[in-house]
Structure formats: C-alpha cells, structure tokens
C-alpha cells in the first residue's frame, strides 16, 4: 500500500485540492465583482488568456482529484464484494478521466 493513494496521502490531497478550489473561487468572485465582462466576446477573451485558462484547468483537475478521493473512500467503505468494487471504481475512474479530457479540450485546445 506504500505507493497507493491511501491514508494520510489521500487526506492531504483532498485538503490541498479544497484549498486551491476555494482560492480559485474567491479569485473568480473578486474578478467578476470588480471587472465583470460586458459581453460574451469579452468573457471569452478573458477566459482564453493563458494564465486564466491554465488556472481554470488546474481548478477542474483539483475538483476531479477531490471527487476521486471521495468516491474511492465511499466505494471502499460501503461496497465489500470485490466483484462489485472493482468495476465501480473502474467506471468512476474512467468517467473522471473522460471529463478531464473534455475539459482540457475546451480550455486548452479551443
């Protein structure tokens, strides 16, 4: 279990992702409170700035990692038969990876 994401490492990852997400949300709220875009074009131009799109991508990466730790813990705690646990974790993991790929395509490729 040394190389896996368990115990203190999972706890720390979940806390660090939560701190980043809170900071990013505060940043967004402050930005929109002081300099709200007046049109879709201005909003899109702001979102396509490299620093904003990368920070947004990191936010969604942190969100999905945070979700993975929570889903994994719930599945490990409440689904005891291994024949059920493994497919549920695989489906959850592949779903989160698909979401991350979709987000990357929207933010970094467009």
N, CA, C and O atoms as a printed pandas DataFrame, in Angstrom:
     atom_number atom_name residue_name chain_id  residue_number  x_coord  y_coord  z_coord
0              1         N          UNK        A               1    0.815   -1.203    0.000
1              2        CA          UNK        A               1    0.000    0.000    0.000
2              3         C          UNK        A               1    0.861    1.270    0.000
3              4         O          UNK        A               1    0.320    2.375    0.029
4              5         N          UNK        A               2    2.161    1.130   -0.031
5              6        CA          UNK        A               2    3.024    2.295    0.072
6              7         C          UNK        A               2    2.865    3.259   -1.104
7              8         O          UNK        A               2    2.867    4.474   -0.905
8              9         N          UNK        A               3    2.729    2.744   -2.310
9             10        CA          UNK        A               3    2.640    3.598   -3.485
10            11         C          UNK        A               3    1.226    4.071   -3.809
11            12         O          UNK        A               3    1.034    4.865   -4.730
12            13         N          UNK        A               4    0.251    3.596   -3.069
13            14        CA          UNK        A               4   -1.129    3.946   -3.392
14            15         C          UNK        A               4   -1.551    5.230   -2.703
15            16         O          UNK        A               4   -0.864    5.755   -1.826
16            17         N          UNK        A               5   -2.691    5.708   -3.128
17            18        CA          UNK        A               5   -3.242    6.932   -2.568
18            19         C          UNK        A               5   -4.165    6.553   -1.416
19            20         O          UNK        A               5   -5.375    6.419   -1.599
20            21         N          UNK        A               6   -3.591    6.383   -0.236
21            22        CA          UNK        A               6   -4.381    5.960    0.914
22            23         C          UNK        A               6   -3.914    6.713    2.152
23            24         O          UNK        A               6   -2.825    7.287    2.189
24            25         N          UNK        A               7   -4.766    6.690    3.151
25            26        CA          UNK        A               7   -4.408    7.264    4.441
26            27         C          UNK        A               7   -4.095    8.734    4.401
27            28         O          UNK        A               7   -4.887    9.542    3.917
28            29         N          UNK        A               8   -2.922    9.075    4.918
29            30        CA          UNK        A               8   -2.517   10.478    5.029
30            31         C          UNK        A               8   -2.375   11.147    3.668
31            32         O          UNK        A               8   -2.714   12.320    3.519
32            33         N          UNK        A               9   -1.875   10.411    2.669
33            34        CA          UNK        A               9   -1.720   10.999    1.337
34            35         C          UNK        A               9   -3.071   11.388    0.739
35            36         O          UNK        A               9   -3.211   12.473    0.175
36            37         N          UNK        A              10   -4.052   10.520    0.858
37            38        CA          UNK        A              10   -5.394   10.829    0.331
38            39         C          UNK        A              10   -5.995   12.008    1.090
39            40         O          UNK        A              10   -6.596   12.898    0.488
40            41         N          UNK        A              11   -5.832   12.012    2.400
41            42        CA          UNK        A              11   -6.358   13.102    3.217
42            43         C          UNK        A              11   -5.704   14.428    2.811
43            44         O          UNK        A              11   -6.382   15.443    2.647
44            45         N          UNK        A              12   -4.376   14.401    2.654
45            46        CA          UNK        A              12   -3.653   15.612    2.297
46            47         C          UNK        A              12   -4.027   16.093    0.892
47            48         O          UNK        A              12   -4.201   17.291    0.673
48            49         N          UNK        A              13   -4.151   15.168   -0.051
49            50        CA          UNK        A              13   -4.557   15.542   -1.406
50            51         C          UNK        A              13   -5.934   16.193   -1.399
51            52         O          UNK        A              13   -6.154   17.197   -2.076
52            53         N          UNK        A              14   -6.855   15.625   -0.639
53            54        CA          UNK        A              14   -8.194   16.197   -0.608
54            55         C          UNK        A              14   -8.184   17.591    0.022
55            56         O          UNK        A              14   -8.915   18.474   -0.426
56            57         N          UNK        A              15   -7.379   17.793    1.037
57            58        CA          UNK        A              15   -7.309   19.116    1.676
58            59         C          UNK        A              15   -6.643   20.138    0.758
59            60         O          UNK        A              15   -7.103   21.275    0.659
60            61         N          UNK        A              16   -5.566   19.740    0.089
61            62        CA          UNK        A              16   -4.869   20.671   -0.803
62            63         C          UNK        A              16   -5.739   21.065   -1.999
63            64         O          UNK        A              16   -5.754   22.228   -2.403
64            65         N          UNK        A              17   -6.457   20.101   -2.560
65            66        CA          UNK        A              17   -7.343   20.435   -3.674
66            67         C          UNK        A              17   -8.464   21.356   -3.208
67            68         O          UNK        A              17   -8.871   22.257   -3.941
68            69         N          UNK        A              18   -8.963   21.136   -2.000
69            70        CA          UNK        A              18  -10.015   22.003   -1.469
70            71         C          UNK        A              18   -9.509   23.430   -1.286
71            72         O          UNK        A              18  -10.223   24.386   -1.590
72            73         N          UNK        A              19   -8.296   23.576   -0.797
73            74        CA          UNK        A              19   -7.722   24.913   -0.605
74            75         C          UNK        A              19   -7.557   25.616   -1.947
75            76         O          UNK        A              19   -7.876   26.800   -2.063
76            77         N          UNK        A              20   -7.066   24.910   -2.963
77            78        CA          UNK        A              20   -6.923   25.530   -4.285
78            79         C          UNK        A              20   -8.286   25.934   -4.844
79            80         O          UNK        A              20   -8.434   27.026   -5.392
80            81         N          UNK        A              21   -9.273   25.061   -4.708
81            82        CA          UNK        A              21  -10.596   25.370   -5.254
82            83         C          UNK        A              21  -11.202   26.589   -4.569
83            84         O          UNK        A              21  -11.791   27.443   -5.231
84            85         N          UNK        A              22  -11.063   26.673   -3.260
85            86        CA          UNK        A              22  -11.580   27.849   -2.532
86            87         C          UNK        A              22  -10.873   29.114   -3.015
87            88         O          UNK        A              22  -11.520   30.128   -3.275
88            89         N          UNK        A              23   -9.554   29.056   -3.134
89            90        CA          UNK        A              23   -8.800   30.221   -3.611
90            91         C          UNK        A              23   -9.214   30.641   -5.006
91            92         O          UNK        A              23   -9.343   31.834   -5.281
92            93         N          UNK        A              24   -9.421   29.680   -5.887
93            94        CA          UNK        A              24   -9.829   29.995   -7.254
94            95         C          UNK        A              24  -11.222   30.611   -7.288
95            96         O          UNK        A              24  -11.462   31.563   -8.029
96            97         N          UNK        A              25  -12.133   30.075   -6.494
97            98        CA          UNK        A              25  -13.492   30.628   -6.446
98            99         C          UNK        A              25  -13.471   32.058   -5.912
99           100         O          UNK        A              25  -14.180   32.922   -6.427
100          101         N          UNK        A              26  -12.668   32.309   -4.890
101          102        CA          UNK        A              26  -12.535   33.673   -4.361
102          103         C          UNK        A              26  -11.966   34.596   -5.435
103          104         O          UNK        A              26  -12.428   35.725   -5.594
104          105         N          UNK        A              27  -10.963   34.116   -6.171
105          106        CA          UNK        A              27  -10.398   34.902   -7.274
106          107         C          UNK        A              27  -11.465   35.238   -8.310
107          108         O          UNK        A              27  -11.573   36.389   -8.735
108          109         N          UNK        A              28  -12.258   34.240   -8.722
109          110        CA          UNK        A              28  -13.319   34.489   -9.714
110          111         C          UNK        A              28  -14.340   35.498   -9.199
111          112         O          UNK        A              28  -14.720   36.423   -9.917
112          113         N          UNK        A              29  -14.782   35.321   -7.964
113          114        CA          UNK        A              29  -15.763   36.247   -7.396
114          115         C          UNK        A              29  -15.211   37.668   -7.327
115          116         O          UNK        A              29  -15.914   38.626   -7.647
116          117         N          UNK        A              30  -13.957   37.803   -6.913
117          118        CA          UNK        A              30  -13.344   39.132   -6.835
118          119         C          UNK        A              30  -13.207   39.741   -8.231
119          120         O          UNK        A              30  -13.464   40.928   -8.428
120          121         N          UNK        A              31  -12.805   38.926   -9.182
121          122        CA          UNK        A              31  -12.647   39.455  -10.545
122          123         C          UNK        A              31  -13.985   39.911  -11.113
123          124         O          UNK        A              31  -14.081   41.001  -11.676
124          125         N          UNK        A              32  -15.010   39.089  -10.972
125          126        CA          UNK        A              32  -16.305   39.456  -11.543
126          127         C          UNK        A              32  -16.995   40.569  -10.763
127          128         O          UNK        A              32  -17.842   41.274  -11.312
128          129         N          UNK        A              33  -16.644   40.732   -9.498
129          130        CA          UNK        A              33  -17.207   41.840   -8.731
130          131         C          UNK        A              33  -16.570   43.170   -9.130
131          132         O          UNK        A              33  -17.220   44.214   -9.077
132          133         N          UNK        A              34  -15.305   43.132   -9.525
133          134        CA          UNK        A              34  -14.614   44.380   -9.850
134          135         C          UNK        A              34  -14.544   44.677  -11.342
135          136         O          UNK        A              34  -14.488   45.841  -11.739
136          137         N          UNK        A              35  -14.545   43.632  -12.176
137          138        CA          UNK        A              35  -14.367   43.836  -13.616
138          139         C          UNK        A              35  -15.179   42.802  -14.389
139          140         O          UNK        A              35  -14.622   41.968  -15.103
140          141         N          UNK        A              36  -16.477   42.866  -14.241
141          142        CA          UNK        A              36  -17.347   41.892  -14.918
142          143         C          UNK        A              36  -17.346   42.154  -16.419
143          144         O          UNK        A              36  -17.481   43.299  -16.849
144          145         N          UNK        A              37  -17.192   41.093  -17.226
145          146        CA          UNK        A              37  -17.220   41.281  -18.680
146          147         C          UNK        A              37  -18.610   41.726  -19.135
147          148         O          UNK        A              37  -19.624   41.246  -18.627
148          149         N          UNK        A              38  -18.645   42.644  -20.092
149          150        CA          UNK        A              38  -19.909   43.213  -20.545
150          151         C          UNK        A              38  -20.537   42.450  -21.704
151          152         O          UNK        A              38  -21.679   42.714  -22.079
152          153         N          UNK        A              39  -19.790   41.503  -22.270
153          154        CA          UNK        A              39  -20.328   40.723  -23.386
154          155         C          UNK        A              39  -19.682   39.346  -23.385
155          156         O          UNK        A              39  -18.695   39.104  -22.690
156          157         N          UNK        A              40  -20.254   38.458  -24.172
157          158        CA          UNK        A              40  -19.698   37.122  -24.300
158          159         C          UNK        A              40  -18.292   37.168  -24.896
159          160         O          UNK        A              40  -17.417   36.412  -24.474
160          161         N          UNK        A              41  -18.075   38.031  -25.852
161          162        CA          UNK        A              41  -16.775   38.134  -26.501
162          163         C          UNK        A              41  -15.696   38.544  -25.499
163          164         O          UNK        A              41  -14.593   37.998  -25.515
164          165         N          UNK        A              42  -16.012   39.510  -24.624
165          166        CA          UNK        A              42  -15.045   39.929  -23.606
166          167         C          UNK        A              42  -14.789   38.810  -22.593
167          168         O          UNK        A              42  -13.653   38.599  -22.168
168          169         N          UNK        A              43  -15.842   38.102  -22.212
169          170        CA          UNK        A              43  -15.681   36.984  -21.281
170          171         C          UNK        A              43  -14.813   35.893  -21.909
171          172         O          UNK        A              43  -13.910   35.366  -21.260
172          173         N          UNK        A              44  -15.087   35.556  -23.168
173          174        CA          UNK        A              44  -14.315   34.516  -23.858
174          175         C          UNK        A              44  -12.860   34.937  -24.012
175          176         O          UNK        A              44  -11.957   34.124  -23.817
176          177         N          UNK        A              45  -12.625   36.193  -24.359
177          178        CA          UNK        A              45  -11.247   36.682  -24.488
178          179         C          UNK        A              45  -10.513   36.579  -23.153
179          180         O          UNK        A              45   -9.341   36.205  -23.119
180          181         N          UNK        A              46  -11.192   36.906  -22.058
181          182        CA          UNK        A              46  -10.578   36.796  -20.733
182          183         C          UNK        A              46  -10.286   35.330  -20.404
183          184         O          UNK        A              46   -9.211   35.007  -19.898
184          185         N          UNK        A              47  -11.243   34.444  -20.693
185          186        CA          UNK        A              47  -11.055   33.021  -20.396
186          187         C          UNK        A              47   -9.956   32.398  -21.251
187          188         O          UNK        A              47   -9.326   31.436  -20.812
188          189         N          UNK        A              48   -9.708   32.898  -22.428
189          190        CA          UNK        A              48   -8.698   32.322  -23.319
190          191         C          UNK        A              48   -7.294   32.851  -23.048
191          192         O          UNK        A              48   -6.334   32.404  -23.675
192          193         N          UNK        A              49   -7.167   33.793  -22.124
193          194        CA          UNK        A              49   -5.826   34.209  -21.721
194          195         C          UNK        A              49   -5.130   32.999  -21.105
195          196         O          UNK        A              49   -5.751   32.269  -20.333
196          197         N          UNK        A              50   -3.866   32.768  -21.424
197          198        CA          UNK        A              50   -3.201   31.542  -20.960
198          199         C          UNK        A              50   -3.237   31.337  -19.452
199          200         O          UNK        A              50   -3.484   30.226  -18.984
200          201         N          UNK        A              51   -2.993   32.396  -18.689
201          202        CA          UNK        A              51   -2.963   32.225  -17.230
202          203         C          UNK        A              51   -4.340   31.874  -16.671
203          204         O          UNK        A              51   -4.444   31.115  -15.708
204          205         N          UNK        A              52   -5.391   32.419  -17.267
205          206        CA          UNK        A              52   -6.746   32.128  -16.787
206          207         C          UNK        A              52   -7.176   30.725  -17.198
207          208         O          UNK        A              52   -7.751   29.991  -16.394
208          209         N          UNK        A              53   -6.901   30.349  -18.442
209          210        CA          UNK        A              53   -7.312   29.011  -18.876
210          211         C          UNK        A              53   -6.522   27.927  -18.154
211          212         O          UNK        A              53   -7.078   26.875  -17.836
212          213         N          UNK        A              54   -5.244   28.157  -17.888
213          214        CA          UNK        A              54   -4.462   27.164  -17.141
214          215         C          UNK        A              54   -4.933   27.084  -15.699
215          216         O          UNK        A              54   -5.052   25.984  -15.157
216          217         N          UNK        A              55   -5.206   28.217  -15.061
217          218        CA          UNK        A              55   -5.716   28.203  -13.687
218          219         C          UNK        A              55   -7.074   27.514  -13.618
219          220         O          UNK        A              55   -7.364   26.811  -12.650
220          221         N          UNK        A              56   -7.905   27.709  -14.633
221          222        CA          UNK        A              56   -9.209   27.048  -14.683
222          223         C          UNK        A              56   -9.039   25.550  -14.888
223          224         O          UNK        A              56   -9.748   24.753  -14.274
224          225         N          UNK        A              57   -8.100   25.165  -15.750
225          226        CA          UNK        A              57   -7.816   23.746  -15.960
226          227         C          UNK        A              57   -7.320   23.095  -14.669
227          228         O          UNK        A              57   -7.731   21.984  -14.333
228          229         N          UNK        A              58   -6.442   23.782  -13.953
229          230        CA          UNK        A              58   -5.946   23.251  -12.675
230          231         C          UNK        A              58   -7.093   23.146  -11.671
231          232         O          UNK        A              58   -7.145   22.200  -10.886
232          233         N          UNK        A              59   -8.016   24.119  -11.694
233          234        CA          UNK        A              59   -9.183   24.048  -10.817
234          235         C          UNK        A              59   -9.983   22.779  -11.082
235          236         O          UNK        A              59  -10.326   22.050  -10.151
236          237         N          UNK        A              60  -10.282   22.514  -12.354
237          238        CA          UNK        A              60  -11.079   21.324  -12.674
238          239         C          UNK        A              60  -10.302   20.036  -12.403
239          240         O          UNK        A              60  -10.893   19.024  -12.027
240          241         N          UNK        A              61   -8.988   20.066  -12.591
241          242        CA          UNK        A              61   -8.172   18.905  -12.238
242          243         C          UNK        A              61   -8.251   18.655  -10.730
243          244         O          UNK        A              61   -8.417   17.516  -10.293
244          245         N          UNK        A              62   -8.134   19.715   -9.946
245          246        CA          UNK        A              62   -8.247   19.583   -8.494
246          247         C          UNK        A              62   -9.633   19.091   -8.097
247          248         O          UNK        A              62   -9.767   18.266   -7.194
248          249         N          UNK        A              63  -10.664   19.596   -8.770
249          250        CA          UNK        A              63  -12.032   19.165   -8.482
250          251         C          UNK        A              63  -12.213   17.672   -8.748
251          252         O          UNK        A              63  -12.814   16.961   -7.943
252          253         N          UNK        A              64  -11.694   17.204   -9.873
253          254        CA          UNK        A              64  -11.845   15.792  -10.213
254          255         C          UNK        A              64  -10.988   14.898   -9.309
255          256         O          UNK        A              64  -11.402   13.789   -8.972
256          257         N          UNK        A              65   -9.809   15.364   -8.918
257          258        CA          UNK        A              65   -8.996   14.590   -7.968
258          259         C          UNK        A              65   -9.688   14.520   -6.606
259          260         O          UNK        A              65   -9.694   13.477   -5.953
260          261         N          UNK        A              66  -10.261   15.632   -6.195
261          262        CA          UNK        A              66  -11.006   15.701   -4.940
262          263         C          UNK        A              66  -12.186   14.720   -4.989
263          264         O          UNK        A              66  -12.447   13.993   -4.030
264          265         N          UNK        A              67  -12.882   14.716   -6.111
265          266        CA          UNK        A              67  -14.014   13.801   -6.285
266          267         C          UNK        A              67  -13.545   12.350   -6.269
267          268         O          UNK        A              67  -14.209   11.497   -5.681
268          269         N          UNK        A              68  -12.406   12.056   -6.907
269          270        CA          UNK        A              68  -11.902   10.686   -6.937
270          271         C          UNK        A              68  -11.621   10.163   -5.527
271          272         O          UNK        A              68  -11.984    9.034   -5.198
272          273         N          UNK        A              69  -10.979   10.981   -4.701
273          274        CA          UNK        A              69  -10.677   10.537   -3.335
274          275         C          UNK        A              69  -11.969   10.268   -2.576
275          276         O          UNK        A              69  -12.067    9.278   -1.851
276          277         N          UNK        A              70  -12.958   11.137   -2.733
277          278        CA          UNK        A              70  -14.238   10.935   -2.050
278          279         C          UNK        A              70  -14.979    9.709   -2.548
279          280         O          UNK        A              70  -15.484    8.921   -1.748
280          281         N          UNK        A              71  -15.049    9.540   -3.865
281          282        CA          UNK        A              71  -15.736    8.373   -4.433
282          283         C          UNK        A              71  -15.030    7.090   -4.013
283          284         O          UNK        A              71  -15.674    6.118   -3.617
284          285         N          UNK        A              72  -13.699    7.095   -4.103
285          286        CA          UNK        A              72  -12.922    5.910   -3.738
286          287         C          UNK        A              72  -13.152    5.524   -2.281
287          288         O          UNK        A              72  -13.327    4.347   -1.967
288          289         N          UNK        A              73  -13.153    6.511   -1.398
289          290        CA          UNK        A              73  -13.371    6.213    0.017
290          291         C          UNK        A              73  -14.764    5.644    0.272
291          292         O          UNK        A              73  -14.916    4.698    1.045
292          293         N          UNK        A              74  -15.775    6.212   -0.371
293          294        CA          UNK        A              74  -17.143    5.707   -0.191
294          295         C          UNK        A              74  -17.261    4.290   -0.734
295          296         O          UNK        A              74  -17.849    3.423   -0.087
296          297         N          UNK        A              75  -16.709    4.052   -1.910
297          298        CA          UNK        A              75  -16.786    2.710   -2.501
298          299         C          UNK        A              75  -16.045    1.697   -1.624
299          300         O          UNK        A              75  -16.559    0.609   -1.365
300          301         N          UNK        A              76  -14.855    2.046   -1.174
301          302        CA          UNK        A              76  -14.095    1.116   -0.328
302          303         C          UNK        A              76  -14.787    0.851    1.008
303          304         O          UNK        A              76  -14.670   -0.243    1.559
304          305         N          UNK        A              77  -15.500    1.836    1.525
305          306        CA          UNK        A              77  -16.185    1.661    2.815
306          307         C          UNK        A              77  -17.483    0.874    2.696
307          308         O          UNK        A              77  -17.815    0.098    3.593
308          309         N          UNK        A              78  -18.223    1.061    1.605
309          310        CA          UNK        A              78  -19.580    0.519    1.552
310          311         C          UNK        A              78  -19.794   -0.610    0.554
311          312         O          UNK        A              78  -20.816   -1.293    0.624
312          313         N          UNK        A              79  -18.878   -0.826   -0.360
313          314        CA          UNK        A              79  -19.017   -1.950   -1.292
314          315         C          UNK        A              79  -17.981   -3.009   -0.924
315          316         O          UNK        A              79  -16.807   -2.881   -1.273
316          317         N          UNK        A              80  -18.404   -4.028   -0.238
317          318        CA          UNK        A              80  -17.470   -5.031    0.255
318          319         C          UNK        A              80  -17.076   -6.082   -0.779
319          320         O          UNK        A              80  -15.892   -6.408   -0.867
320          321         N          UNK        A              81  -18.004   -6.632   -1.567
321          322        CA          UNK        A              81  -17.571   -7.674   -2.505
322          323         C          UNK        A              81  -16.644   -7.100   -3.576
323          324         O          UNK        A              81  -16.976   -6.110   -4.229
324          325         N          UNK        A              82  -15.488   -7.724   -3.749
325          326        CA          UNK        A              82  -14.505   -7.247   -4.719
326          327         C          UNK        A              82  -15.056   -7.261   -6.137
327          328         O          UNK        A              82  -14.663   -6.436   -6.961
328          329         N          UNK        A              83  -15.955   -8.183   -6.427
329          330        CA          UNK        A              83  -16.525   -8.288   -7.768
330          331         C          UNK        A              83  -17.395   -7.075   -8.117
331          332         O          UNK        A              83  -17.619   -6.790   -9.293
332          333         N          UNK        A              84  -17.877   -6.373   -7.111
333          334        CA          UNK        A              84  -18.661   -5.150   -7.323
334          335         C          UNK        A              84  -17.750   -3.922   -7.230
335          336         O          UNK        A              84  -17.898   -2.971   -7.997
336          337         N          UNK        A              85  -16.822   -3.952   -6.296
337          338        CA          UNK        A              85  -15.967   -2.805   -6.014
338          339         C          UNK        A              85  -15.086   -2.415   -7.207
339          340         O          UNK        A              85  -14.994   -1.238   -7.554
340          341         N          UNK        A              86  -14.450   -3.387   -7.819
341          342        CA          UNK        A              86  -13.513   -3.101   -8.906
342          343         C          UNK        A              86  -14.207   -2.464  -10.109
343          344         O          UNK        A              86  -13.719   -1.449  -10.607
344          345         N          UNK        A              87  -15.323   -3.012  -10.601
345          346        CA          UNK        A              87  -15.977   -2.350  -11.741
346          347         C          UNK        A              87  -16.489   -0.946  -11.419
347          348         O          UNK        A              87  -16.425   -0.056  -12.267
348          349         N          UNK        A              88  -16.992   -0.742  -10.208
349          350        CA          UNK        A              88  -17.495    0.588   -9.831
350          351         C          UNK        A              88  -16.344    1.586   -9.813
351          352         O          UNK        A              88  -16.487    2.704  -10.307
352          353         N          UNK        A              89  -15.202    1.193   -9.246
353          354        CA          UNK        A              89  -14.043    2.086   -9.234
354          355         C          UNK        A              89  -13.517    2.340  -10.659
355          356         O          UNK        A              89  -13.108    3.455  -10.983
356          357         N          UNK        A              90  -13.531    1.317  -11.487
357          358        CA          UNK        A              90  -13.070    1.482  -12.870
358          359         C          UNK        A              90  -13.981    2.435  -13.635
359          360         O          UNK        A              90  -13.501    3.316  -14.348
360          361         N          UNK        A              91  -15.279    2.265  -13.491
361          362        CA          UNK        A              91  -16.224    3.157  -14.173
362          363         C          UNK        A              91  -16.066    4.592  -13.679
363          364         O          UNK        A              91  -16.071    5.535  -14.471
364          365         N          UNK        A              92  -15.928    4.749  -12.368
365          366        CA          UNK        A              92  -15.745    6.094  -11.808
366          367         C          UNK        A              92  -14.445    6.709  -12.317
367          368         O          UNK        A              92  -14.430    7.871  -12.721
368          369         N          UNK        A              93  -13.363    5.947  -12.301
369          370        CA          UNK        A              93  -12.071    6.461  -12.758
370          371         C          UNK        A              93  -12.084    6.845  -14.223
371          372         O          UNK        A              93  -11.610    7.921  -14.588
372          373         N          UNK        A              94  -12.630    5.966  -15.075
373          374        CA          UNK        A              94  -12.696    6.281  -16.498
374          375         C          UNK        A              94  -13.614    7.473  -16.767
375          376         O          UNK        A              94  -13.343    8.271  -17.664
376          377         N          UNK        A              95  -14.688    7.599  -16.006
377          378        CA          UNK        A              95  -15.584    8.744  -16.168
378          379         C          UNK        A              95  -14.880   10.047  -15.814
379          380         O          UNK        A              95  -15.016   11.043  -16.525
380          381         N          UNK        A              96  -14.130   10.044  -14.720
381          382        CA          UNK        A              96  -13.401   11.247  -14.327
382          383         C          UNK        A              96  -12.312   11.588  -15.345
383          384         O          UNK        A              96  -12.091   12.762  -15.642
384          385         N          UNK        A              97  -11.633   10.575  -15.878
385          386        CA          UNK        A              97  -10.634   10.827  -16.914
386          387         C          UNK        A              97  -11.267   11.383  -18.186
387          388         O          UNK        A              97  -10.695   12.257  -18.836
388          389         N          UNK        A              98  -12.436   10.882  -18.536
389          390        CA          UNK        A              98  -13.141   11.402  -19.714
390          391         C          UNK        A              98  -13.527   12.858  -19.497
391          392         O          UNK        A              98  -13.408   13.671  -20.414
392          393         N          UNK        A              99  -13.988   13.197  -18.299
393          394        CA          UNK        A              99  -14.326   14.590  -18.005
394          395         C          UNK        A              99  -13.095   15.480  -18.085
395          396         O          UNK        A              99  -13.166   16.589  -18.613
396          397         N          UNK        A             100  -11.967   15.004  -17.565
397          398        CA          UNK        A             100  -10.726   15.783  -17.612
398          399         C          UNK        A             100  -10.285   16.017  -19.055
399          400         O          UNK        A             100   -9.833   17.109  -19.399
400          401         N          UNK        A             101  -10.416   15.004  -19.890
401          402        CA          UNK        A             101  -10.065   15.135  -21.296
402          403         C          UNK        A             101  -10.961   16.162  -21.988
403          404         O          UNK        A             101  -10.487   16.986  -22.770
404          405         N          UNK        A             102  -12.244   16.104  -21.696
405          406        CA          UNK        A             102  -13.200   17.047  -22.278
406          407         C          UNK        A             102  -12.882   18.476  -21.839
407          408         O          UNK        A             102  -12.915   19.399  -22.653
408          409         N          UNK        A             103  -12.575   18.656  -20.557
409          410        CA          UNK        A             103  -12.241   19.982  -20.028
410          411         C          UNK        A             103  -10.967   20.504  -20.676
411          412         O          UNK        A             103  -10.894   21.675  -21.051
412          413         N          UNK        A             104   -9.960   19.639  -20.810
413          414        CA          UNK        A             104   -8.711   20.046  -21.449
414          415         C          UNK        A             104   -8.954   20.486  -22.878
415          416         O          UNK        A             104   -8.387   21.478  -23.338
416          417         N          UNK        A             105   -9.791   19.753  -23.570
417          418        CA          UNK        A             105  -10.114   20.107  -24.967
418          419         C          UNK        A             105  -10.777   21.481  -25.034
419          420         O          UNK        A             105  -10.449   22.291  -25.901
420          421         N          UNK        A             106  -11.699   21.738  -24.128
421          422        CA          UNK        A             106  -12.408   23.028  -24.133
422          423         C          UNK        A             106  -11.487   24.196  -23.775
423          424         O          UNK        A             106  -11.532   25.248  -24.412
424          425         N          UNK        A             107  -10.656   24.003  -22.758
425          426        CA          UNK        A             107   -9.871   25.130  -22.242
426          427         C          UNK        A             107   -8.531   25.321  -22.942
427          428         O          UNK        A             107   -8.099   26.457  -23.137
428          429         N          UNK        A             108   -7.886   24.266  -23.312
429          430        CA          UNK        A             108   -6.525   24.391  -23.796
430          431         C          UNK        A             108   -6.383   24.264  -25.299
431          432         O          UNK        A             108   -5.380   24.707  -25.859
432          433         N          UNK        A             109   -7.362   23.671  -25.965
433          434        CA          UNK        A             109   -7.252   23.462  -27.401
434          435         C          UNK        A             109   -8.046   24.511  -28.174
435          436         O          UNK        A             109   -7.606   24.961  -29.232
436          437         N          UNK        A             110   -9.190   24.899  -27.668
437          438        CA          UNK        A             110  -10.084   25.813  -28.406
438          439         C          UNK        A             110   -9.415   27.128  -28.722
439          440         O          UNK        A             110  -10.029   28.001  -29.335
